[in-house]
Amino acid sequence: MRRRRNRDRNWFRLRVFLILFAFSLGFVIICVRAYQLQVLQRDRLRRLAGQQHQQYVSLAPKRGVVYDRNRDELAISLEVDSVFAQPRKIADLHAVVQKLAPLLQMTPRELQARFTREAPFIWLKRQAPPGLAEQIQRLGVQGIGTLKESRRFYPYREMGSHVLGFAGVDAQGLEGVEREYDTYIRGEPTYLLTERDALGRSLFPQGLQVRGEVEGYDVVLTLDKTVQYIAEKELGRAVQEHRALGGTVIVMAPKTGEVLAIANAPGFNPNAPEGYTPARWRNRAVTDVFEPGSTFKLFLVAAALEEGVANPEDRFFAEQGAYRLGSKTIHDVHPHGWLTLQEIVQVSSNIGASKVGDKLGRERYYRYLRQFGFGQRMGVDLPGEAEGMLWPASQWSPLNLATISFGQGVSVTPIQLVTALSAIANGGYLMRPTVVRKIVDRGGHTVREFGPRIVRKVISRETSTKLAQIMTGVTKQGGTGKAAALQGFEVAGKTGTAQKINPGGKGYVRGRYIASFVGFVPAEAPKLSMIVMVDEPRGVAYGGVVAAPVFRAIAEQTLRYWGVQPTIPPVREARALPLPGPASRPGGEGEGTSPGSVGDLTLAAAESTGEPVPWVVQASASAHAQPRWTPDSPPVEPGGGFGQSKATEAAPTPEPMVMPNLVGQTARQALRAVQRLGLRVWVEGSGVVVAQSPRPGTPVRHGELSQVRLISPHAP
């Protein structure tokens, strides 16, 4: 009996122990699990809990500013109102739709369709026009409200649009720099915070909460706003004058590869890109290819000079304008006999170029073309760059070698051509083209900088100097590009006139051409290199007639804007004339007629009359001031000089001035030239200027009296 009781007692104790152990183990497990949940997994669980009862509606982030090289704003972000609706809070949906539809420029049916969606929050009008938000708020409709969002704005409208690109309604970059550098510019998204009930339905408490706004980085471009404006203005003028389909201009700093301007015509307004076809958004300077025509002869000559197979004085027979090669005949525009290498470039002889190419050989020629960057992307920091087309040398027939020598059977992009041209201008270095200088944060600290980058050395400085000298002959008397000549500067250039490739098959489209001109100035120390292309000009389509004047106009205005002084003496020596004494001038020194008049005669009448008419013009008092752009210029005055930041505003100070060469100009042209310097002028005779005082290049002061003598070009 006792033994039985002891056994029962031991069993009871064991059960109690087991129960206590189980409870203790369970307690320890609970403590460990609680530690895991409360400490180790705290952040994750808090985030999950937030996701269960909170919801975020994404708003457009605030993008960074895009500047030109002088820190002028080209793209900014503005706060605008967006209209939203909370359908569950709207009592009478039909009445609300009838009120809102006219304001939102929608039909009631279109607006009603939006409200049928099972959504607690819907956008009615993103980035609404000014004034709409106030009109909607005055309605006082429950469940309809407005929020501030960021919208991209381009203050100069079409200017630089193909470089800048544009951003979409959700602030994502879609084209141009906006797309290429979107990860830097975009910034962190902004969110509208809402709550959700147990069924997952969004609840919008009173007072909407906006979270998470972090602005994007700012981008500083290599573009110069003023040069960009000049390029677009002159290109647009040429396209209109020649009734062309369009055109492209690229201006580059040859020593650095920095792109100073890219102009495409026609352009588009990035503030409203939806109003244009996608073809208008395309930056044709980097995406489109064309046959370069005679501009390609420069790289043939560069290779021939570098390899020593030809010198500028070497002569080639141009076959009097027709050269039979196999079953084909190569023609020149004008027949020529023996031509030096320099003359081949100057008169743009296809036959001469084909003979130089034959002497160079296809393997060497192909190697240099690849070295210059053709048939491959140049690496410009813009989207959509094309490679162009350059067949391997092993596939070239003798006819292919001949035609590629003068720019047929090969295709290039404008950015390839101007970058390769810059290698000739800078002493032989192929630079990587860039449109962005640096990326900075809101405090102005540099996040990333893009300095000049040498891709490779292509030709020697000696070769580039020889070729530049050859190219200056193109813009002189007897050259195909004399319309590109600039007074006071040596211009190195080359014209091109290329047939357009048939997009539907082989061959070319009859009667359709691309007129082009490439060049750099000053030839001996280039400040800029440039390509001008005009697509399908009507009438005369030669590059020297259509594109060369555009080069001259852009280069002339750009050099003046930078303050670059002339580098060569006047082309034609002028005779100095003694100024007449005060007694011989009508009214004495202090009296003069208004600009553009000769006593009672108009300027046009003075030019047309055959009698010598002495007259004096008094310049305006403000003529000594630094140049300012005309009313059709950008609304902001240009910044500092080339490669410099814009100086702070200060009173203009007179720049040192020299007397220009007026010989050969009409009275109107001479008058405009001296008025720009603030000089008074005594004009004698009519026709064209044959003598002047002071001499060209003589220092002059504002208000100083000058004299010009004119003679009719038809006088015996």
Secondary structure, DSSP 8 states (H G I E B T S, - for coil): -HHHHHHHHHHHHHHHHHHHHHHHHHHHHHHHHHHIIIIITHHHHHHHHHHHHEEEEEE------EE-TT--EEEEEEEEEEEEE-GGG-S-HHHHHHHHHHHTT--HHHHHHHHTSS-S-EEEETT--TTHHHHHHHHT-TTEEEEEEEEEE-TTTTTTHHHH-EE-TTS-EEEHHHHHTHHHHS-B-EEEEEEE-TTS-EE--SS-EEE--B---EEEES--HHHHHHHHHHHHHHHHHTT-SEEEEEEEETTTTEEEEEEEES---TTSGGGS-HHHHS-HHHH--B--GGGGHHHHHHHHHHHTS--TT-EEE-GGGEEEETTEEEE-SS--SEEEHHHHHHHT-HHHHHHHHHHH-HHHHHHHHHHTTTTS----SSTT----B---GGG--HHHHHHHHTT-S-BB-HHHHHHHHHHHHTTSEEE--BSEEEEE-TTS-EEEE----EEEE-S-HHHHHHHHHHHHGGGSTTSTTGGG-BTTB--EEEEEEEEEE-TTSSSEEEEEEEEEEEEEESTTS-SEEEEEEEES-SS---HHHHTHHHHHHHHHHHHHHHT----S--SS--B------GGGSTT-TT--B-TTEETTEEHHHHHH-SS---EEE---TTTTS-----TTS-SS---SSTTS------------EE----TT-BHHHHHHHHHHTT-EEEEEESSEEEEEES-TT-EE-TT-EEEEEEE-TT--
